[in-house]
Amino acid sequence: MAQLQKGFDVRPRDFIRAGEASLQVQRTLRTIGFEEHIIRRVSVCAYEAEMNIVMYGEKGELLLTVDPDEIVLQVSDDGPGIEDIGAALKEGFSTASEEYREMGFGAGMGLPNIEANADSLDIQSGRGQGTRLKIVFHVTGECE
């Protein structure tokens, strides 16, 4: 399998289209022939990252890279950034507004779910710097 790369734009505050990028990631991996357990892990991470862009980001993008050894999701946004990455990685920590909580979001599980499902997670962020995630899944021999 040759390397494949696909980018997906994510619009801030667009709850109508929220989840479309992660569904496209899922469809792409299924078309390639990855096993369902890998697709599920990547999809969870893609969705959580996408929703963080929708709620907190400004211009945002998910970039999917697939090669024979790994799947990489690179997620970036120009939002306000994460002030305390350590706190944001703790289950239940949330800076979600009351409005988002009323919509069913903001339980503080986004980054913890990403960390739990990825083989590695690198977060680059800070106040006023936006956020960059590199989420890696090792998949050697995982195609059906």
N, C-alpha and C positions, 0 to 999 in steps of 0.2 A: 504494500500500500504506500503510495506516495503521500507526502505531506499535503494536508488540506487546511485551508484557512478561510474562515467566514466571519464577517463582522455584522453586528446587529445594533442599530441605534435604539436607545431607550429614552423616552420622553419623560421629563419630570412632571409629576402630578397627573399623569395620564392613566387613571385607574381603569378606564375602558379598555385600553390596549395592554395593560399590565399583564405580564405572563407570556406575551407572544414571543419574545426573544427566547425565553427558556423552552417554549414548545418547539421552536425552530431548531434549537440545539438538540433536543430530544429526537426529533424527526431525522435530523442529519445523522446522528449516531446510530439510530435504528436502521436507516438506509445502508450505512456502511456495514452493519452486521454485528455490532457489539452486543455482548450478552446483557440481559435485562438488569442484572444487579449493578453493572457499571453505568448503564444509562440512568438508572434510578439515582445513584449517587451524584452523577454530574448534573442531572436535572434539578435535584434539591438545591445544590449549590448555585446553579444558574438562576433559579427562581428567587432564592433569598437575596442574591446580589442584585438582581434586577429590581426587586421590590425596594431595596435600600436606595437605589438610584431614583426610583419613582417618588419615594417619600422625601428623600433628603438632598438628592443631587440636583445639579443643573444639567448641562449637556452631558450625556452619558453613553457608554458603549460597552458591549460585551464582544470580545474577540475570541472565537473558538479556533484552536489549532489542534489538529489531530495528526499524529504520526505513528509509526508502528510500535513505539514504546510507551507513549504517553498521550494523554489528552490534557490540554492546558486551556483554562479560561482566564483571560486577562480582562479585568473589569476596571473601568475608569470613569470618574465623573468630576465635574468642576464645582461640586457643592461645597458646603462649609467645612468639610473635613471632620475627622474624628479626633477630639481633643485627648482622650485617654483610651488608647487601644486596649490596654490591659483590662480596664473596666468593661469595655464594649464586648470583650470576649467572654465575659461571665454571663451565665444563663440568668435571664431576668432583668439585666441592665438594659434600660431603654431611655432614649431621649424623644420618643414619639409624642406628638401633640395629642391632646385630648380628642381632637377630631379623628385622628388616625386610629386611636384606641377604640373609639366608638365604631369605626369601620371594621374592627377585628384585627388590626395590625398592632405592632408595637409591644409584643410580648417579651421582647428581649432575647429572642432565639435565633435571629438571623445569622450573625457571625458565629455563635456557638454551633449552629447546624452546619455551616460551611466547614468549620474546623473539624467537626466530627466525621464528615463525609469525604473530605479530601485527604490525599496522601501528604500533601504539604500546602501550607497557606502562608503567603507573604503579604503583609499589609504595609503600605506606605501612605501615611496621612498625617495631618496635623491641622490645627486651627487655620482656616482660610486657604488651605492647600489642596482641597479636593481629596479624593481617595483613589488609590490604585491597589487592586488585589491581583495577585497571581495565585491561581488555584490549580494544583497539579494532581493528576490521577495516573498512576502507573498501570499500564494495560497490556503489557507484553503477553501475547497469546490469548487475549480475551475476546477475539472475534469468533462468532459462531461458525 
